[in-house]
Amino acid sequence: MGIDSILAEIDAEIARLTEARSLLASMGSLKPAPAKANASKKAAKKATKKRVLSADARKRIAEAQRKRWAAQRAKAKAK
């Protein structure tokens, strides 16, 4: 696990605990405390990380797709 993913998990846990605390605090009062729904969404969004393919992987995927297209063209010509 990288440092970024650990920090994202900690941020998500803090958001959950803050929300739980506000819910518990509002149980004793008539007026509910404002919930911080955006904080949990931000923490969840931070946790997702963009995937990056290596140049070799992109090349293999492109070659495989070209083979599929060639097979489809050959099949269409045969008909």
N, C-alpha and C positions, 0 to 999 in steps of 0.2 A: 504494500500500500504506500502510495506516495504521500508526501506532506499535504498536498492540495486536497486529496480525498479525505484525509483525516480531519483537516480543518473544516471541510464541508460537512462532514458528519457531526462534528462538534457544534457547528452553527445550527444544523437542523435540530439537534438535541436541545440546544438553548431555546430555540423557537418553540419547541413542543413544551418545554418546562415553563416558559413564560406564559404560554396560552393556558396551561393547566393551572398556574398560579392565579391568573386573572379570573378564571372560572371559579376557583375555590374562594377567592376574595369576594366575588360578586354574589356568592350564595348567602352570605351574611347580610348583605344590603339589599334594599329594594331596587336600587338602580344598578344594572349590570355594568361592570367595567368594560371599556372598549376593548374588543379583542383585536389582537394584532395578527390578522390572517395573512397580510402581505409579507410579514417576516418569515412565516413558514414557507410561503411560495418562493420567496427569494432564496431561502436556504436550499430548497429542493432544486431550484433552477441552477444554483451554483454547483450542485453535486454532479450534474450531468456535464460530461466533458466531451468535446468534439473528437471523434475518432479520426485518426490520420493513417492512411495507407502508405506503405513504402512504394517507391517507384517500381520496384520489381513486382509487387503485388498488383499494382494498377496495370502493368504490362501483361501479366498473366490473365487478369480478368478481361482485358481488352481483346487478347488473342482468343480466349474461349468464346467471347461474344461474337467475334468475327466468324469463328467456325460454325456457331449456331446459325448466323445469318446465311452463310454459304450453304448449309444444309437445307435451310428453308427455300433458298433460291433454286437449288437443285431439285427439290421436291416439287416446286411450282412448275419448273420447266418440264419435268417428267409427265405431268398431267396434261 
